[in-house]
Structures are given as C-alpha cells and as structure tokens.
Amino acid sequence: GINAEYMGDAEARIGVNPITLDPNNEWVYYGPMTGRSLYRVRTRDLLDPTLSPQMLASRVERYGNKPISDGITIDGGGNVYVTDITNDAIGVVMPNGQYKILYQNPKFLSWTDGFSFGPNNQVYVTVSQLQRSPVLNGGQNTAVMPFYILKFPALEAGSVGR
C-alpha cells in the first residue's frame, strides 16, 4: 500500500483506471489500477438498457495480464499499451493476453501516465513522477523537473487522438 501523510495508514484503492476505447468503438478496455488483469466489454452491451447488471457482468471478458498501471491505449491490432508504473516502463498486452515490457528506464519513465496516438503511428505518453508528489510520498515533493512527454512507434496503426 501507499503510506502518505494525507491518507494515514490507509492503502490506496483505486477503481477503474485505466480505461480506453478501441479504434472501432466496439470494445471498452479497463482494469483496476492496482489489479493484475485487463478486461473488456462490448460497447453495445454497455449501451443496452435491457441488460441486467448480472447479464452485463457475464459479458465482461478477461483480456490478459497487466501490471499496476495508470494509463492504457490500444492500436487497431488489439495491442493494449500499458503504463507500468512499478517498473518504470511501458508495456503491451498482446491479443493473446500476454504482457511484455517494450521500454524500461527509471529516469525517463518514472510513473508514465496518459497515452495518445499521434500522426505516423506514434504513441505519446506523459511522465508525471506522481509517486514523488506529497500525497504519495509522505508529504514530501521529490519530483525532479523536467517532466516529459515522450513518443514511441506503435506496433500497429491506431486512431489519432485516442
């Protein structure tokens, strides 16, 4: 858990975060930040008012393994890019459900946060150093500027702005 002055001894429990929508608007992908599974559910099922909560829950699929993460995005091939905050990394959950680290660097990937597809199949990612903020660091701010926006090539094409 996270011990922080503002949280006392309470463990941080964060619900659905990360979340993203595939390029075709067919699936919503999500998971609990501190969970180890990535799930998906069809958008049409989420929009269907005739489905009971139990029926909707039965349509949720476990997509694969993921690390503790704060952000995801997906390309057109079903590769879900994941911020791997405990390993100072960016990873991917492949369509077969397996997770692998793509990039790892403690200096430049310290709490990667949000993703967005840019032109030419580049994925942009923000690096926030959130774990060094006072609320998550015993009241101390140990973040070191600069904060980064980095880019890397996607494995397959994605939707700009997603």
N, C-alpha and C positions, 0 to 999 in steps of 0.2 A: 504494500500500500504506500501511499504518499503521506508523509508526515509534514504538515505545514502549519505554521503559526495560526493561520486563519481557519484551518479545518480541525484543529485539535489533533486527536489521535484517530480520527475517522479515516477509513480507507476510501480513496476516490472511487466512486462507482458511477460510470458514465454510460448512459444507454446507447441508443443507436447513433453512432458516429464512428465510422464513416458511412456515407451513403452516396450513390451515384445512379444515373440512368444510362442505359446503353444507347449507342448512336441511333438505333431504330425506334427508340421509345417503347420497346417491347418488355424489357425487364428492369426492375429496380434491384440493385445490389446493395447490401448493407451488412453491418455486423456491430456488435458491441465493441467499443474502443478497447477494452481490456480482454475481450474474448479471443478465442483462437480459431473461430470458424467464420467463414464468409457465406452469406445466404443470398438467395434471390427469390423474387416472386414476380409473376407476370403483372404488368401494369393494368391490363384489362381486369384482372382479379381484384386489384386494389380499388378499381373504379366501379365494381359490380355491387350495387346496394342490396342485391338479393342474397349474397353470401353471408352466412352467419360467421361470427368470429372463429368458431371451430372449423368451419369449412374453409375459410381463408387460411387459417393456420395449417391445414392439411395440404395446402398448395405451395407452401414455402419449401424451397429446395436448399439443401446444403451444397454450396458450390465448391468449397475447398477449404484448405488450411490458410490461416493468415496469422501474422504476428500482432502484437499490440500496435495499434495504428490510429492515426488521426485523420487520414485522408485517403480517398481512392478515386480513380477514374478508370475508364475502360475503352479499349480500342474496338474496331469493327470485327476483329478476330476472336473476341471473347477473352483477351488478356486483361486482367484487372491489375492495374498498377497500385501499389500499396506503400504508404509511408510506414517504415519500420522504425519506430521511434526508440526502441530499446537497443537497437543495433546500429544506430546512426547510418541508416541505409534506406534505399528504395528497392522494393522487390516487386514481384509479379506473381499473381495466382493465375496459372495457365488453365485453359479449358479442361484439362484432365484433373484439375483440383489440386495439383501440386504447387507448392510455393518455392520460389528461388529468389535469392538476392541478386539484383542486377548491378547495383552500385553501393559501395560502402566507404565512408570517410568520416571520421569523428570531427574533423574541423569544418567541413563544408556541408555535412548532412546532419547537423545537430538539431533534432526534432523537426523533421520535414513535416509540412502541414497540409497545404492545399495544392491540388493539381489543376491544370487547364491545358487542353490541346491548343497548340498554335498552328500556324501555317507550316507547310512542308513536313508534316507528321512529326513535329517536335512537341514534346510534353514539357510544360513549365511547372516548376514546383517552388513553393515558398519554404524558407528555412527560418523558423521562428525562435529557436532556443527556448521554447516555452518552459522546459524543465528548470531553467535558470531564473525564472520570474519569481518574485517574492511569494506568491500564493503557493507555489510548488517547491519552494526552496527555503523553507524555514524563515520566511520574512526577508530574505536577502535577495537582491538583484545582482546576479553574477553574469548576466548576458554580456557578450563582447561584440561590439559593432565591428564590421558591418553585418547587416542581415542580408541574406542572399535570396535572389530569385535565379534559379538555375534551369537549364534545359537539357534534355537528352532525347535521342531518337526513339520513337515508338517502334514496337515490334511489328505492328500493322497499322494501317490508316485509322484515324479517328475523326471525330467531329470537332472542328474549330470552336473554341469557347466552352467545351464540355470538360 
